[in-house]
Amino acid sequence: MSEQTTDNPRRVLVVDDEPDMQGLLAKILVKKGGYDVRLADSGGRGLEIIHGWLPDVVLTDIKMPGMDGVEFFGRLQEIDSTMTTIIMTGYGTVEMAVQMLKNGVYDFFQKPFDNDQILHAVARAMERTELLREKQKFEELRHQFSGINEFYGFIGNSPRLLQVRDLLRRLAPSSMTVLIRGESGTGKELAARALHAMSGRAGRRMVTVNCPALPEHILESELFGYCKGAFTGADRDKDGLFIEANHSTILLDEIADIPVSIQTKLLRVLQEKEIQPLGQTRTLAVDVRVVASTNQDIEAKIARGEFREDLFYRLNVMTVTMPGLSEIQSDIPLLIHHFLKKYRQEYGRPELEFSEQALQLLFHHPWRGNVRELQNTINRAVFLCTGKMIEKKDLMLDTPEQTPEKNQINPSSEHLRQLDYAGAKEVVLKEFTESYLRSALGRSEGNISSAAKTCGMERQALQRLLRRYRISVEEFRGKKG
């Protein structure tokens, strides 16, 4: 068995309602294994501990008062499927243990047990947890570096965006319901697709339902299906979208617009994990992960009686709030570069660049439509531009001349107006270049070759720019961007 380090001892949670068994296991695991051990006398107490202290391995009895080992294991899988669980069985629970092995439990042993047996089992379980978590990190890095710091379609490395990415990564392996909130254009559907792509359901297609786009009677039949003769025109049986999403993920986009009558049926799906097609008396079990999104104030709709409070709490198990572009302003240069590159290639316009005035406007525009508005603006400009330079007028943004200060976020803006054209151009270009180069070096952790590839330039050209703007790569080495 590998040695434990005192700086970061690996964690074991022991869940057993017998104090003597807790004490024995703690003594073995701490003294002989060097593990950091916590004890719980019930599944409920175990979940409380896990909330603030994530273990690597869990040892749990099957028969306990209240929540038994079967239910406890299911809850563990929802929290973090990389935790490895070993179960302890007493007389009469071996058949149950075998069934739990089929459901994903790593190993089991019978009481009374041999001390070396338990140490060996925990050591192997630790190795499994480490492998699963390393694989998880690798998959994230693979997607992250497949583009310009791209994470399943998200571009940027601002602290707020990194927080969202980390939360999505941690939620993805579970099956818990997630509510994604945020303004229009912030990437709520992208977040849902990231959750699905990183989950164990990724092998099946995610089903997306645009709730406001369908009338009430059509939405109900589309979600839950119907039997032949259920209503006029129902000349055959039809599976609903929940059946289509079985063993996969369903995204209920703009959930706040679902009529109250359908909310009641949806609540049943979340509570009972079953649906009842129109015209059918029996119910059908479904295994579907539900992800919902909204840009509305659901709490206000609850107060007006337009949304069921009990459904809201069922949907709101975990909330992911997408940041508006105003919260991730440092990512704007990366987004501009990404969308320009994308649409130059799409429309066959490799020569196109932004003028300094156009860049200035892109940096300082309020972007009430968030990333989607920025993307659409660049798409339109590349498509319609007739010259080799995208000018301010090509952006077609509504910017009243009489109040430009309201939309500007750069404290040097007033100073720019006092400079001649050449001087102002140099200041703006320097601001953009420094921000862009620092972002590229942050993503590559100071690796010049990798940064040059990301920027689409030769290594020597990047080095010349770094020398010109006096940017040292040393401050970025060993730091994640």
C-alpha positions, 0 to 999 in steps of 0.5 A: 500500500502506498504511503500517505502524505502528512500534507494531504492525507487521503480521506475515508468516511466510515458510516456504521451505527455500532460505536465499537465497529466505528472505533475499530475501523478508525484505529486500523485506518488511522494507525496502520493506513495513515488515512484522515478518517471521519465517523458517522452513525447514520447515512444522514449524518454521513451526508452532512459530513460530506457536504463540507468534507469530500472523502475519497473512499466511503465504508458503509454498513448496509443495515442502519436505522433510517437511511439504509446503505442502499439509499445512502449509496445512491445519494453518494453517487448523486453528489460525486460519482468518483467517490469509491464505496465499500460496503460492510455486510452482516448475516443475511445481507450478502444477496443485497451486497451482490445487487449493490455491486451490480449497481456500482459499489466497488467492493464488499466484505463480511463482518467479522473481517480481517484487518489486512483485508480491510486495509487492502480493500481501502488501498485499492479503492483509493487507487480507483478514486484517484484514477477516476478523478485524474480522468475527469481532469484530463477530459476537462483539459482536453476540451479546454485546450481544443480551442482558445481556452474553450470549455464546451463552447465557452470562451474565456478565463475570467474568474467568474466564468472559471467558477461556473465551469468548475461548478458544471464539472462537479455537477456533471457526474451526478443525476441531480436536477439543475436550474440554470439562470441568467440573462438572455444571451449568457449561454444557458443552453451551452451550460446544459450541453456541457453538463450532459457532455461530461456526464455518464449519459453523454452517449445518448442525445440530449433532448431540448424542449423550447417551452414557450414555442409550443401551445399548451395542448401541443406541449403536453402531448409532446412532453408526455406522449399519447395513446391512439384515440386520446384526442381528435387526430391521435390516430396512433400511439406516440412516445413523448420527449421524456421517453425519448430522453430516457437514460439521457438528459432533457433540457426544459428551456425557459421553464418559467413559461410552462402553463400551470396545468403542465407544471402539475404533471412535471412535478410528478415526473420529478417526484416519482420518476414516471410519466403518464401519456395522454389517454393512458391509465398506467404510468411509465418509469423513466430515468431522465436527468432534468435540466431547466433554464430561465431568464425570468424572476420565478420567485415573482411568478410564484407570488403572482400564482403563475408558477408552482412553488413546490415545482420550483423547489424540485427544480432548484436542487442545484442552481447555476447562474450564468454571468452577463458580459458585464461581469466577464469584461476581461474575456471580451478581447478573447471573444472578439478574436474567437468570433472574428476567426470563426466568421472569417473562415465561414464567409471566406474573408481571411483578410478582414481585421477590425479598425481601432475605432471598431475595437474601441466600440466593441470594448465599450459597448454595454452589450445588453444582449450579452455574448449572443449580441456580441457574436451576432454583431461580429457575424453581421459585420464580417458578412456585410463588410465590403472592404478589408477593414471592419469599421465602426459603421459596419458594426451597426450598433446604436450608440447615441453621440450625445451620451458616449460616456455612459457606455464607456468602461475605460478610465482613459477614455476622456484622455483619448479624446484629447489626443490626435488620431495617431496617438489615440490609435496607439493607446487603444491598440496597446491596450488591446494587445497587452490584454490579448497577449496576457490572456494567451500566456495565462492559458498556456501557463507561460508556454510561448510555443503553445501561446503562439499556436493559439494566437495564430502566429509564429513563435518569433513574432510573439516573442517580438511583441512580448519584448515590445510590450515588456511582458515577462513570461515568468509571471505566468509559468506554473499558473493556471489561466 
